[in-house]
């Protein structure tokens, strides 16, 4: 699967969370989550994630670093994940 961005809605985090929600084998979920590392950029001791279209770094919950965390959180557990709970704002 070709994925250019890291985001939940249009990037690598989406398939990782979707595979978890669909009950895919743990190895498939872990492989997708591990590929999120391809998008990380280290700068001055910080981990940055490019946002939509990779034009700038983003912490946006739909396109940037904020949505990478739920994907990483969901990957190593066997607990069911609801996509709606990941998109809901507090």
C-alpha positions in Angstrom: 0.0 0.0 0.0 1.4 3.4 -1.0 1.0 6.1 1.7 2.7 9.4 1.4 1.6 11.1 4.6 1.4 10.2 8.3 -2.1 11.4 9.2 -5.1 9.5 10.4 -7.5 10.6 7.6 -5.2 10.4 4.6 -2.0 8.8 5.8 -0.2 5.9 7.4 -1.9 6.3 10.8 -5.3 5.5 9.3 -4.5 2.0 8.0 -2.8 1.2 11.3 -6.0 2.1 13.3 -8.3 0.6 10.8 -6.5 -2.7 10.8 -6.8 -2.8 14.6 -10.5 -1.9 14.5 -11.1 -4.7 12.0 -9.3 -7.3 14.1 -6.4 -7.8 11.6 -3.5 -10.0 12.7 -1.2 -8.3 15.2 1.8 -8.6 12.8 -0.1 -6.6 10.1 -1.0 -3.9 12.6 2.5 -3.7 14.1 4.0 -3.5 10.6 1.8 -0.5 9.7 2.6 1.2 13.1 6.3 0.6 12.6 6.2 2.3 9.2 5.0 5.5 11.0 8.7 6.0 11.9 9.4 6.7 8.2 7.5 10.0 8.7 9.3 11.2 11.8 11.9 13.9 11.5 14.3 14.5 14.4 15.3 18.1 15.0 17.1 19.6 18.1 16.0 16.6 20.2 12.3 16.8 19.1 10.3 14.4 17.0 8.4 16.3 14.3 5.7 14.9 12.0 4.9 16.6 8.7 1.3 17.6 8.3 -0.9 17.5 5.1 1.0 17.6 1.9 4.2 17.6 3.9 4.4 21.4 3.7 4.9 22.1 7.4 5.1 20.3 10.8 1.7 19.8 12.3 0.0 18.8 15.6 -3.4 18.8 14.0 -5.6 15.9 15.1 -6.5 14.9 11.5 -3.2 15.4 9.6 -0.3 15.7 12.0 1.4 14.3 15.1 -1.7 14.3 17.2 -3.2 11.5 15.1 0.0 9.4 15.0 -0.2 8.8 18.8 -3.6 7.0 18.7 -2.3 4.8 16.0 0.8 3.9 18.1 -1.4 3.4 21.2 -3.8 1.1 19.4 -1.2 -1.1 17.7 0.4 -3.0 20.5 -2.9 -3.8 22.4 -5.5 -6.4 21.8 -8.3 -4.0 22.9 -10.9 -3.1 20.3 -10.5 0.5 19.0 -13.4 2.7 17.8 -12.6 5.0 14.9 -15.2 7.4 16.2 -13.6 7.6 19.6 -10.3 8.6 18.0 -12.0 11.4 16.0 -14.1 12.7 18.9 -12.9 15.9 20.5 -13.0 16.5 24.3 
